[in-house]
Amino acid sequence: MKTNLVSKLIALITAGFIGACGGANKNNDTQSLLLAALALSSGIKVNSAAELAKESNDDYNLNEYGLITPSTLGKWVNNWAGTKPAGINGKLVILQNGASATVGKEYIAGNGNDVVVYSFTFADGASALDGGDGFSQKRNSGLSDTVSIIANGTKVDSVLNRYGIDPINDLVVFVSSANANSHVQGTLRGFYTFRYWGFDAKNLAFLNGTLPRLAVTDGNFVPFSSTTNTPPGFTNRYSVRSLRVDNTILMLPLEDVIKAVKAPNNVTVTGLSSSVFISDARSSSGTSNEYNGVIKSTASEVAGKYVGFEGRIKGAKEVKWTDLLDTEFRFLPKATLKAYYDGKGYQAGQTAIQLCRTNNRSQVTGFSYIAILGYPSTYYDGSWIEWGSLTGGGPAPKLPSDSPFRTDVPELSEVITYNVAGDVDPSLPTNLNTFATTSRKIVEEDKAYKR
């Protein structure tokens, strides 16, 4: 019966009988409905943000996915065959974000068989303007090119095959290799990318604490090596297409962010709860003071140039990513994190929308919601470098004043501070289509990749 209904729905939409005369918004809704129908007909389960949130144990030592501790990693590395979690039938794959500076302990030691250790870097497969790490890309949303956003299916498949990762059977552990902000953020971006592309929660983990701490303080847990295992470099052996779920709700297109901001307690975006909590990982202190909209606080990718205006999304709460970690880059206890978010005004059941400048700092905040507290969450991957560039007023407008994508208006933004025209990057956003009717092109491409 369901197959028959889906077939009829697809036929109706394809023929243009549904929403044929409803304008851009109606057509976009129709396109989304068609994609959902096609997903059903392909046997792909479309998950909501709530379904993707997985709460951690209060004691992180008890976790076997999500946030894990050095003792758990050590147990696996030393005896994977005898300690692998239930439901995992493949290898333990440790992806280290570069090498540790500790001589002789640059890498966790794998056995080259069922425990393998590989290194990946921020510049792996991407230039500075193409995302700056191996899990981002410069892509076109339909409205404009992005500075960096979730990598497409082809690129993620290339990562799986290069490292021989079986996305159904292996357990992938991400490890930060340096006591550096960028390492923690970039490593968690790998976690986000794999989850977005359909990895089950049980197949992904992130080590609480960096490799230097593991080498110096917790060194008794794992063996070390000065080299990694050699990646197998397969061709087309593995693909995210084998993961028959649609987790694209984890990346929210601009138009859906706008819709949620306009009615934060009456949200009608499919996959989100009816109320949203906007979580801004930028800071209101320090030299940049981005959250408070200080002039020239959001740099573009071009030296000496900035976005069109500074400020924050209306209703956004300052959730500094550094507030969630201790001095050794470990997540604070679960109860402490819960109390922190309670103090920020988060209400049970709300979907948190994550952002910062380019969705790197917000990888830390997002992980704390989704994988520790079990709160529904999604990422606005365009973040402020996109939002602050979509001006319809000020000294350097980029869009028509009545554009539905214009964000420098009081109903969408607070503390609107325009940068001087000469300071605004004239090419940001690149390839801007002022007549665009959608910003969903990336999500639609990614849904189509699995069909």
ROPA-355042 format. One record per residue (C-alpha): residue number from 1; y, z, x. Coordinates in Angstrom, 1 decimal, decimal comma, padded with zeros to 4 digits. Last residue first. Example, Ala and Ser with C-alpha at 12.3 -4.5 7.8 and 13.67 -1.06 7.14 Angstrom:
2
MIRO seq      y      z      x
MIRO   2 -001,1  007,1  013,7
MIRO   1 -004,5  007,8  012,3
This chain:
451
MIRO seq      y      z      x
MIRO 451  007,4 -004,5  019,1
MIRO 450  008,1 -002,2  022,0
MIRO 449  011,0 -004,1  023,5
MIRO 448  012,6 -004,5  020,1
MIRO 447  013,5 -000,9  019,9
MIRO 446  015,1 -001,1  023,3
MIRO 445  017,1 -004,2  022,4
MIRO 444  018,3 -002,5  019,2
MIRO 443  019,3  000,6  021,0
MIRO 442  021,3 -001,5  023,5
MIRO 441  023,0 -003,6  020,8
MIRO 440  024,1 -000,6  018,8
MIRO 439  027,9 -000,9  019,4
MIRO 438  028,4 -003,1  016,4
MIRO 437  031,0 -005,3  014,6
MIRO 436  032,7 -006,5  017,8
MIRO 435  036,0 -008,4  017,4
MIRO 434  037,7 -006,7  020,4
MIRO 433  034,8 -007,6  022,6
MIRO 432  035,3 -005,7  025,8
MIRO 431  033,7 -007,4  028,8
MIRO 430  034,4 -004,5  031,0
MIRO 429  035,7 -001,2  029,5
MIRO 428  037,6 -000,7  031,7
MIRO 427  039,0 -003,8  033,4
MIRO 426  042,6 -002,8  033,4
MIRO 425  041,9  000,7  034,9
MIRO 424  044,8  002,8  033,8
MIRO 423  047,1  004,2  036,4
MIRO 422  049,8  001,6  036,0
MIRO 421  049,9  002,2  032,3
MIRO 420  050,5  005,9  032,7
MIRO 419  047,6  008,0  031,3
MIRO 418  047,8  009,0  027,7
MIRO 417  047,1  012,6  026,6
MIRO 416  045,3  013,1  023,3
MIRO 415  044,6  016,8  023,0
MIRO 414  042,0  016,3  020,3
MIRO 413  040,0  013,2  019,4
MIRO 412  038,4  011,6  016,3
MIRO 411  040,5  012,3  013,3
MIRO 410  043,6  012,6  015,5
MIRO 409  043,3  009,0  016,8
MIRO 408  042,7  007,7  020,3
MIRO 407  039,1  006,7  019,5
MIRO 406  039,5  003,0  018,4
MIRO 405  036,0  001,6  017,5
MIRO 404  036,9  000,8  013,9
MIRO 403  039,8 -001,3  015,3
MIRO 402  043,0 -000,9  013,3
MIRO 401  045,4 -000,6  016,3
MIRO 400  043,7 -003,6  017,9
MIRO 399  041,8 -002,5  021,1
MIRO 398  042,7 -002,1  024,7
MIRO 397  046,0 -000,3  024,5
MIRO 396  047,8  000,4  027,8
MIRO 395  051,0  002,5  027,2
MIRO 394  049,6  004,4  024,2
MIRO 393  047,8  002,9  021,2
MIRO 392  044,5  001,3  020,3
MIRO 391  042,7  003,0  023,1
MIRO 390  038,9  002,7  023,7
MIRO 389  038,9  003,9  027,3
MIRO 388  038,7  007,6  026,7
MIRO 387  035,5  007,2  024,7
MIRO 386  033,8  005,0  027,3
MIRO 385  034,5  007,2  030,4
MIRO 384  034,2  010,2  028,0
MIRO 383  030,5  009,8  027,3
MIRO 382  028,8  006,4  027,1
MIRO 381  025,4  008,2  027,0
MIRO 380  026,3  010,2  023,9
MIRO 379  023,1  012,2  024,3
MIRO 378  021,0  013,7  021,5
MIRO 377  019,8  017,2  020,6
MIRO 376  017,6  019,2  018,3
MIRO 375  017,3  022,7  019,6
MIRO 374  014,0  023,8  021,3
MIRO 373  015,7  026,5  023,4
MIRO 372  014,2  025,3  026,7
MIRO 371  013,3  021,6  026,5
MIRO 370  015,8  020,2  024,0
MIRO 369  018,9  022,5  024,3
MIRO 368  018,6  023,4  028,0
MIRO 367  017,7  019,8  028,9
MIRO 366  020,9  018,6  027,1
MIRO 365  023,1  021,0  029,1
MIRO 364  021,7  019,8  032,4
MIRO 363  021,7  016,2  031,5
MIRO 362  025,3  016,8  030,3
MIRO 361  026,4  016,8  034,0
MIRO 360  025,1  013,2  034,2
MIRO 359  026,3  011,8  030,9
MIRO 358  029,1  009,6  032,4
MIRO 357  032,1  011,9  031,9
MIRO 356  030,5  014,7  029,9
MIRO 355  028,5  014,3  026,7
MIRO 354  025,8  015,9  024,6
MIRO 353  025,5  015,8  020,8
MIRO 352  023,8  018,9  019,6
MIRO 351  021,9  018,6  016,3
MIRO 350  022,4  021,7  014,2
MIRO 349  019,4  023,5  012,9
MIRO 348  020,5  027,0  013,9
MIRO 347  024,3  027,2  014,3
MIRO 346  026,0  026,8  017,7
MIRO 345  029,3  028,7  017,8
MIRO 344  029,9  028,9  021,6
MIRO 343  028,8  032,5  021,6
MIRO 342  025,5  031,7  020,0
MIRO 341  025,2  029,1  022,8
MIRO 340  025,5  031,8  025,5
MIRO 339  023,2  034,2  023,6
MIRO 338  020,5  031,5  023,5
MIRO 337  020,9  030,7  027,2
MIRO 336  020,6  034,4  028,1
MIRO 335  017,5  034,8  026,0
MIRO 334  015,9  031,7  027,8
MIRO 333  016,5  033,1  031,2
MIRO 332  019,0  031,2  033,4
MIRO 331  018,1  027,8  034,7
MIRO 330  017,6  027,6  038,4
MIRO 329  020,2  025,9  040,6
MIRO 328  020,1  028,6  043,4
MIRO 327  023,4  030,2  042,3
MIRO 326  022,1  030,6  038,8
MIRO 325  022,3  027,9  036,2
MIRO 324  023,5  027,5  032,6
MIRO 323  027,2  028,2  033,2
MIRO 322  027,2  025,3  035,7
MIRO 321  026,7  022,8  032,9
MIRO 320  030,0  023,9  031,3
MIRO 319  029,7  024,0  027,5
MIRO 318  033,2  023,4  026,3
MIRO 317  033,0  022,9  022,5
MIRO 316  033,8  019,5  020,9
MIRO 315  035,5  019,7  017,5
MIRO 314  037,4  016,5  017,9
MIRO 313  036,2  014,6  021,0
MIRO 312  038,2  015,7  024,1
MIRO 311  041,3  014,8  025,9
MIRO 310  042,5  012,1  028,3
MIRO 309  043,6  008,6  027,6
MIRO 308  043,3  005,1  028,9
MIRO 307  040,7  005,8  031,5
MIRO 306  041,7  006,1  035,2
MIRO 305  042,4  004,1  038,3
MIRO 304  042,9  005,2  042,0
MIRO 303  039,5  003,9  043,2
MIRO 302  037,8  001,7  040,6
MIRO 301  034,8  003,4  038,9
MIRO 300  037,2  005,1  036,5
MIRO 299  038,6  008,5  037,1
MIRO 298  038,9  011,0  034,3
MIRO 297  041,4  013,8  035,1
MIRO 296  044,4  011,5  035,5
MIRO 295  046,5  013,6  033,0
MIRO 294  045,0  016,9  031,8
MIRO 293  043,0  016,6  028,6
MIRO 292  041,9  020,2  028,4
MIRO 291  038,2  019,3  028,8
MIRO 290  039,0  017,4  032,0
MIRO 289  040,5  020,3  034,0
MIRO 288  040,1  018,2  037,2
MIRO 287  041,0  020,7  039,9
MIRO 286  039,3  023,7  038,4
MIRO 285  039,2  024,8  034,8
MIRO 284  038,6  023,4  031,4
MIRO 283  035,3  021,9  032,5
MIRO 282  033,1  019,0  031,3
MIRO 281  029,7  019,6  029,7
MIRO 280  031,0  018,8  026,2
MIRO 279  028,6  019,9  023,5
MIRO 278  029,4  018,5  020,0
MIRO 277  027,5  020,5  017,4
MIRO 276  026,2  018,5  014,5
MIRO 275  025,3  019,1  010,8
MIRO 274  023,2  017,1  008,5
MIRO 273  020,4  016,9  011,1
MIRO 272  020,1  013,7  013,1
MIRO 271  017,4  011,0  012,8
MIRO 270  019,3  008,7  010,4
MIRO 269  023,0  009,3  010,7
MIRO 268  024,3  010,7  007,4
MIRO 267  026,1  013,8  008,8
MIRO 266  027,8  016,1  006,2
MIRO 265  028,9  019,0  008,4
MIRO 264  030,3  016,9  011,3
MIRO 263  031,9  014,3  008,9
MIRO 262  034,3  012,2  011,0
MIRO 261  032,6  013,3  014,3
MIRO 260  029,2  012,2  013,0
MIRO 259  030,4  008,7  012,1
MIRO 258  032,2  008,3  015,4
MIRO 257  029,1  009,4  017,3
MIRO 256  027,1  006,9  015,3
MIRO 255  029,5  004,1  016,2
MIRO 254  029,4  005,0  019,9
MIRO 253  025,6  004,7  020,1
MIRO 252  023,5  007,9  020,3
MIRO 251  020,8  008,1  022,9
MIRO 250  018,0  010,5  022,1
MIRO 249  017,5  008,8  018,7
MIRO 248  015,7  006,1  020,8
MIRO 247  012,5  008,1  020,7
MIRO 246  010,4  005,4  019,1
MIRO 245  006,7  006,0  019,4
MIRO 244  003,8  003,8  020,3
MIRO 243  003,7  004,5  024,0
MIRO 242  001,8  001,5  025,3
MIRO 241  005,0 -000,4  025,4
MIRO 240  006,2  002,0  028,0
MIRO 239  004,2 -000,2  030,4
MIRO 238  001,6  000,2  033,1
MIRO 237 -000,5 -002,4  035,1
MIRO 236  002,2 -005,0  035,2
MIRO 235  002,3 -005,3  039,0
MIRO 234  001,3 -002,3  041,0
MIRO 233  003,3 -000,9  043,9
MIRO 232  000,8  001,7  045,1
MIRO 231  003,5  004,1  046,3
MIRO 230  002,5  005,5  049,8
MIRO 229  002,2  009,3  049,7
MIRO 228  005,2  011,1  051,1
MIRO 227  006,0  012,2  054,6
MIRO 226  007,1  015,4  056,4
MIRO 225  004,6  017,4  054,5
MIRO 224  004,4  020,7  052,6
MIRO 223  001,7  022,8  050,9
MIRO 222  002,7  024,7  047,7
MIRO 221  003,1  028,3  046,5
MIRO 220  003,6  030,1  049,7
MIRO 219  006,9  028,4  050,3
MIRO 218  008,7  030,2  047,5
MIRO 217  011,7  031,4  049,4
MIRO 216  012,3  028,8  052,1
MIRO 215  010,5  025,6  051,0
MIRO 214  010,7  026,2  047,2
MIRO 213  014,4  027,2  047,6
MIRO 212  015,0  024,0  049,6
MIRO 211  013,1  022,0  047,0
MIRO 210  015,3  023,1  044,1
MIRO 209  014,9  025,5  041,3
MIRO 208  013,1  025,3  038,0
MIRO 207  010,8  022,3  038,5
MIRO 206  011,0  019,7  035,7
MIRO 205  008,0  018,7  033,6
MIRO 204  006,8  015,6  031,6
MIRO 203  003,5  014,6  030,2
MIRO 202  003,2  017,3  027,5
MIRO 201  006,6  016,2  026,0
MIRO 200  005,1  012,8  025,2
MIRO 199  006,7  009,9  027,1
MIRO 198  008,3  007,5  024,6
MIRO 197  011,1  005,6  026,4
MIRO 196  013,6  008,3  025,6
MIRO 195  011,4  010,9  027,2
MIRO 194  011,0  008,9  030,3
MIRO 193  014,8  008,4  030,6
MIRO 192  015,6  012,0  029,9
MIRO 191  013,3  013,3  032,6
MIRO 190  014,7  010,8  035,1
MIRO 189  018,2  011,9  034,1
MIRO 188  017,0  015,4  035,0
MIRO 187  016,7  014,4  038,6
MIRO 186  020,2  012,9  038,6
MIRO 185  021,8  016,1  037,3
MIRO 184  020,0  018,4  039,7
MIRO 183  020,6  016,1  042,6
MIRO 182  024,3  015,6  041,8
MIRO 181  025,0  019,3  041,7
MIRO 180  023,5  019,8  045,2
MIRO 179  021,0  022,3  046,6
MIRO 178  018,8  019,5  047,6
MIRO 177  015,3  018,0  046,7
MIRO 176  015,4  018,2  043,0
MIRO 175  011,8  018,0  041,7
MIRO 174  010,6  016,0  038,6
MIRO 173  007,0  016,6  037,6
MIRO 172  005,1  013,7  035,9
MIRO 171  001,8  014,5  034,2
MIRO 170 -000,5  011,4  034,0
MIRO 169 -002,5  010,3  030,9
MIRO 168 -000,3  008,3  028,6
MIRO 167  002,5  007,2  030,9
MIRO 166  000,1  006,1  033,7
MIRO 165  002,4  006,2  036,7
MIRO 164  001,5  003,9  039,6
MIRO 163  004,7  004,6  041,5
MIRO 162  005,9  001,0  041,6
MIRO 161  004,2  000,3  038,3
MIRO 160  006,0  003,1  036,4
MIRO 159  009,3  002,3  038,1
MIRO 158  009,0 -001,4  037,2
MIRO 157  008,2 -000,4  033,6
MIRO 156  011,5  001,6  033,5
MIRO 155  013,4 -001,5  034,6
MIRO 154  011,8 -003,8  032,1
MIRO 153  012,3 -001,2  029,3
MIRO 152  016,0 -000,9  029,9
MIRO 151  017,7  001,9  031,8
MIRO 150  019,8  004,4  029,9
MIRO 149  023,5  004,0  030,5
MIRO 148  025,9  003,4  033,3
MIRO 147  029,4  001,9  033,3
MIRO 146  028,7  000,3  030,0
MIRO 145  029,6 -003,3  029,2
MIRO 144  031,5 -003,8  025,9
MIRO 143  031,3 -003,8  022,1
MIRO 142  027,8 -005,3  021,8
MIRO 141  026,5 -002,4  023,9
MIRO 140  026,2 -004,4  027,1
MIRO 139  024,3 -002,9  030,0
MIRO 138  025,0 -001,5  033,4
MIRO 137  021,9  000,4  034,3
MIRO 136  020,5  003,9  034,8
MIRO 135  017,3  005,5  035,9
MIRO 134  017,2  004,5  039,5
MIRO 133  020,6  005,9  040,3
MIRO 132  024,2  004,8  040,8
MIRO 131  024,7  003,4  037,3
MIRO 130  025,3 -000,2  037,9
MIRO 129  028,7  000,1  039,4
MIRO 128  027,4  002,1  042,3
MIRO 127  024,6 -000,4  042,7
MIRO 126  021,2  000,2  041,1
MIRO 125  017,6 -000,2  042,1
MIRO 124  017,2  003,0  043,9
MIRO 123  020,7  004,2  044,7
MIRO 122  020,1  007,7  043,2
MIRO 121  016,9  008,0  045,3
MIRO 120  013,2  008,3  044,6
MIRO 119  010,6  010,0  046,7
MIRO 118  006,9  010,1  045,9
MIRO 117  004,2  012,8  045,8
MIRO 116  000,6  012,2  044,6
MIRO 115 -002,0  014,7  043,3
MIRO 114 -005,1  013,1  042,0
MIRO 113 -005,7  011,0  045,1
MIRO 112 -003,1  010,9  047,8
MIRO 111 -003,6  014,7  048,5
MIRO 110  000,1  015,5  047,8
MIRO 109  002,3  017,5  050,1
MIRO 108  005,6  018,6  048,8
MIRO 107  008,2  016,9  050,8
MIRO 106  010,8  017,5  053,6
MIRO 105  009,0  020,6  054,8
MIRO 104  008,5  019,8  058,4
MIRO 103  012,2  020,1  059,0
MIRO 102  014,0  021,6  056,0
MIRO 101  016,6  019,1  054,9
MIRO 100  014,6  018,3  051,8
MIRO  99  013,9  014,6  051,0
MIRO  98  014,9  012,5  048,1
MIRO  97  014,8  013,2  044,4
MIRO  96  011,1  014,1  044,4
MIRO  95  008,8  012,6  041,8
MIRO  94  005,6  014,5  041,7
MIRO  93  002,7  012,7  039,9
MIRO  92 -000,2  014,9  038,9
MIRO  91 -002,9  012,4  038,0
MIRO  90 -004,8  011,6  034,7
MIRO  89 -006,5  013,3  031,8
MIRO  88 -003,7  015,6  030,5
MIRO  87 -004,5  016,8  027,0
MIRO  86 -005,1  020,4  028,1
MIRO  85 -003,2  021,3  031,3
MIRO  84 -004,6  020,6  034,8
MIRO  83 -006,0  023,7  036,5
MIRO  82 -009,4  022,9  037,9
MIRO  81 -008,9  019,2  038,8
MIRO  80 -005,4  020,0  040,0
MIRO  79 -006,3  022,7  042,4
MIRO  78 -003,7  023,2  045,1
MIRO  77 -001,0  021,1  043,6
MIRO  76 -001,6  022,5  040,1
MIRO  75 -001,5  026,1  041,0
MIRO  74  001,5  025,5  043,2
MIRO  73  003,4  023,8  040,4
MIRO  72  002,7  026,8  038,1
MIRO  71  003,9  029,3  040,8
MIRO  70  007,0  027,2  041,5
MIRO  69  008,1  027,4  037,9
MIRO  68  008,0  024,9  035,0
MIRO  67  010,6  023,7  032,6
MIRO  66  009,3  021,1  030,2
MIRO  65  005,5  021,1  030,5
MIRO  64  002,9  023,7  031,3
MIRO  63  005,1  026,7  030,6
MIRO  62  003,7  030,2  031,0
MIRO  61  005,8  030,9  034,2
MIRO  60  008,9  030,2  032,1
MIRO  59  008,4  033,5  030,3
MIRO  58  010,2  033,1  026,9
MIRO  57  008,0  030,1  026,3
MIRO  56  009,9  026,8  026,0
MIRO  55  010,9  025,2  022,7
MIRO  54  010,2  021,5  022,2
MIRO  53  012,9  019,3  020,6
MIRO  52  011,6  015,7  020,0
MIRO  51  010,8  016,3  016,3
MIRO  50  014,3  017,7  015,7
MIRO  49  016,0  014,6  017,2
MIRO  48  014,0  012,4  014,8
MIRO  47  011,0  010,4  015,8
MIRO  46  010,2  006,8  014,7
MIRO  45  006,4  006,3  014,8
MIRO  44  005,4  002,8  015,9
MIRO  43  002,4  001,2  014,2
MIRO  42  004,0 -002,3  014,4
MIRO  41  004,6 -002,5  010,6
MIRO  40  006,4  000,9  010,9
MIRO  39  008,6 -000,3  013,7
MIRO  38  009,4 -003,5  011,8
MIRO  37  010,6 -001,5  008,9
MIRO  36  012,7  000,7  011,1
MIRO  35  014,3 -002,4  012,7
MIRO  34  015,0 -003,9  009,4
MIRO  33  016,6 -000,7  008,1
MIRO  32  018,8 -000,7  011,3
MIRO  31  019,8 -004,3  010,6
MIRO  30  020,7 -003,5  007,0
MIRO  29  022,8 -000,6  008,1
MIRO  28  024,6 -002,9  010,5
MIRO  27  025,1 -005,4  007,7
MIRO  26  026,6 -002,8  005,5
MIRO  25  029,0 -001,7  008,2
MIRO  24  030,1 -005,3  009,0
MIRO  23  030,6 -006,5  005,4
MIRO  22  028,6 -005,9  002,3
MIRO  21  027,8 -009,4  001,2
MIRO  20  024,2 -009,9  002,4
MIRO  19  023,4 -006,2  002,1
MIRO  18  019,8 -006,8  001,0
MIRO  17  018,9 -010,3 -000,2
MIRO  16  019,3 -011,8  003,3
MIRO  15  015,9 -013,6  003,5
MIRO  14  015,0 -011,4  006,5
MIRO  13  015,9 -008,3  004,5
MIRO  12  013,8 -009,3  001,6
MIRO  11  010,8 -010,4  003,7
MIRO  10  011,0 -007,2  005,8
MIRO   9  011,0 -005,1  002,7
MIRO   8  008,1 -007,0  001,2
MIRO   7  006,0 -006,6  004,3
MIRO   6  006,9 -002,9  004,4
MIRO   5  005,7 -002,5  000,9
MIRO   4  002,4 -004,3  001,6
MIRO   3  001,8 -002,2  004,7
MIRO   2  002,5  001,0  002,7
MIRO   1  000,0  000,0  000,0
